[in-house]
């Protein structure tokens, strides 16, 4: 690092790269999470759940293997 500093090349490289680095950092702040566009996209994040009849709210009724809830 001392050799680079003495020649000035390292400083020049950093000064030239700085605007691009700043631009990339700003772009990283604007990352958007994509919303699922259709059912298939949404289902990739789904999983099957089984509700426990002993811990379900008393006003809810379970049916179909404890997978469907009605009031």
Secondary structure, DSSP 8 states (H G I E B T S, - for coil): -HHHHHHSHHHHHHHHHHHHHHHHHHHHHT-------SHHHHHTT-------TTTS-TT-EEETTTTEEE-
